[in-house]
Amino acid sequence: MTDPNAIQPSALDQLPDRDPEETAEWQASLDAVAREAGPHRAAYLMRRTLERAEAGGIALPKLLETDYVNTIPTSAEPALPGDPEMEARITAWNRWNAAAMVTRGSKHGVGGHIATFASAAWLYETGFNHFFKGKEGDGSGDQLYIQGHASPGIYARAFLDGRLNEHHLDNFRQEAGGNGLPSYPHPRRLPWLWEFPTVSMGLGPLSAIYQARFNRYLTNRGIKDVSASHVWAFLGDGEMDEPESTAALALAAREELDNLTFVINCNLQRLDGPVRANFKIVQELEAQFRGAGWNVIKTLWGSAWDELFQLDTTGALVRRLREVPDAQVQTYQTRGAAYIREDFFGKDPALAEMAKLLSDDKILDCFHFSRGGHEPRKVYAAYKAAVEHKGAPTVILAQTVKGHTLGEGFASKNANHQMKKLTVDEFKAMRDLLGLPIKDSDFTDGVVPYGHPGADSPEVRYLQERRAALGGPAPARRTHALAPLPAPAEKAFASFDKGSGSQNVATTMAFVRLVKDLVRDKETGKRWVPIVPDEARTFGMESLFPSLGIYSPKGQTYEPVDRDQLMYYKEAKNGQILNEGITEAGSMADFIAASTAYATHGEAMIPFYIFYSMFGWQRTADQMWQLGDQLGRGFLVGATAGRTTLTGEGLQHADGHSPVIAATNPAALTYDPAFAYEIAVIVREGLRRMYGEAKPGEDQNVFYYLTVYNEPLPQPAKPQGLGIDEGIVKGLYRFNTAESAGVSVPANAPRIQLLGSGTAIHWTLQAQKLLAEEWGVAADVWSATSWSELRRDAMEADAALLRGEERVPYVRQALQGAEGPVLAVSDYMRQVPDQIAQWVEQDWSSLGADGFGLSDTREAARRHFGVDAQSIVVAALAQLARRGEVKATAVKEAREKYGL
């Protein structure tokens, strides 16, 4: 058997030892210390030696965990500037009003959260008073990602400084009347205050990293110097369980984003109980962040603990703090001094002796109240160290008590996230604790009053003076009065009007060619932000590498393997392309930062993010919703689209439903263009709507989703005639008729209208020819560029009708007078075209690719799903037969003829 105590082989055994005798002496010394002074002393010496080596620049692996104590000792804390007593009074008012707002709202049953802000109040107040730069100074100010459940505290502060009034607070979570406050940070609902929606937990930290990265991108590309902006992300320790929360930690460290600070409120509680009941979340997070290369600052204990640490001459206290699991720490928070003496101090003789020197009040002060996150001096020290640290992002792990100052009924209770109100007696106890001048008589009919010291009070003047010194109110969102971007030269869009002749061109390639022309535009070309998750070559984008460059803060420190080729892999510090690697979530975070730069930085940027359509909405739809929440603008491009078009890839790559998911997003304008010229028209309109001259009443805060295909096919010339561009934008136009298509049909032939979208229009054109030549049926072919925009227009017409306004949906106008039934076809689920069925006056039927995808040739896959040209013919004949316009036997004959 292997001796478990034997020294195991290590990587060091592979390295030469030039002085084995010296090595043996060091090892013997360590053994002696462990034997004589104990393993704890040996471990202490080793850690101090490793710290000394790191400080001296000796290359060694970093420690992933430190002891469960503050990173910055009390002796090294800088003095707290400003007026601490004044800031304490301001914080007390904010604590009160946050709790009052939620409690008053509870009578309406709208809910709310009290305990989170109660734990984090000083984390915010210290930043607002001393660190967070506003947007009225130079540059863009700081970007603040506020923890969603702490929003009542932010509203309370805005109330104190005069940006909100009592009417606003009384309409917390009651927005229908127009003056309400959204429950969480929400730019679309309160666009002058909130910049970033954060309560879909995990997206805030991910977005904060890419926002800090995008700030560097803007600076390095010379668009705008935002190097003075700092990104602050306030997060919960439970939120860090979301995979998105830690997905990009390595990127932040790799790119040395010292313009980024995470502040994690470690109150040790999730929504229903402890975050790590049997473990220690702070230690786990420290190891995770240190391992990723972050600077870690732990702010765990308040000043009441200083005496205890001074008494800890053996290290027993530090050892005990390291071993007590989080759930037990929470229990100490709710128990008396006797229990803590026995359970915490009684486990070690040295601690038992220490406890004899401590009064019950001292023990309760330490274990019930004294946390680093509740003391502004300790928070200030952490923030100052964070903003001064260079070369890496910083995470501050601030230990707090959830429900702090709300009374024994709230503090550290498992259920406190769901507790929405305090009783009058609890408010009076809170008032006394905070020292607020609120009289018992102010509680009229049992309703808790809001508190305000007065618009000209010393507290309000101090608050406003501090914010003025830091550049104005925060948080705040500014929509700058930007001049519309000039439209690119028409030549770029018109180049597709003549078609591709005999050349086969996939619509994916057509889109890339269009962008390649647009980025050359002298006025707007630099504002394009191409984003791709590592498959640029799949989409034919490699031609952009040498001309635009791939963004890297390091530039290119190597000679690329393909340097002698025309389209070599070029990285540059001022590169324009964001080639993110295999991360759709990271690419979407890029897109969100770029698409909202018009507000965040006053710079209109035009992002386009191209991806496998299957791995876009299906994988990151929550971020698409976040994009809409944040009022982002730009182009999402689902490439290699369709259920049957990406030949050979099979089920996991075959997208038959992304337009269905996209249709659920009110900010998304979803298009499924069939031809290159349609793409040009849609992109031109998108640039006008989002970045150019808006029409009266038009919402610019939208984004476009285009599906494009990898199937090379001839691109036809743009049809001549009025209304083609309008039809492309609105979602439907007639591409041709049986007569204009040149197919021979008898006079008075039965007629059908074939509506096709995307690549499916090619099958409908084949079916048009078969119907004419083999069955004597005349078919007109329509290009349905956007089923969802047709539906949206029709729903608006319905709403107008309810208001007494007469309005005909566009789809009904377009098809008015079209003879025969309608058969709609797409490479997606039938649900996609069926969106408009109720507004089509003609008989309606549809074909689509429902079910799971499969690996095969395009032809076989289309036959499998019943959407190929022959299947369309049979479906068309069946519709006509039901109407008595063709013989019923024709349907059976067609099925047999085509082998269906």
Summary of the structure (lengths in Angstrom):
residues: 900
radius of gyration: 32.8
end to end distance: 69.2
largest distance: 109.2
contacts: 3097
relative contact order: 0.08
helix: 45%
strand: 10%
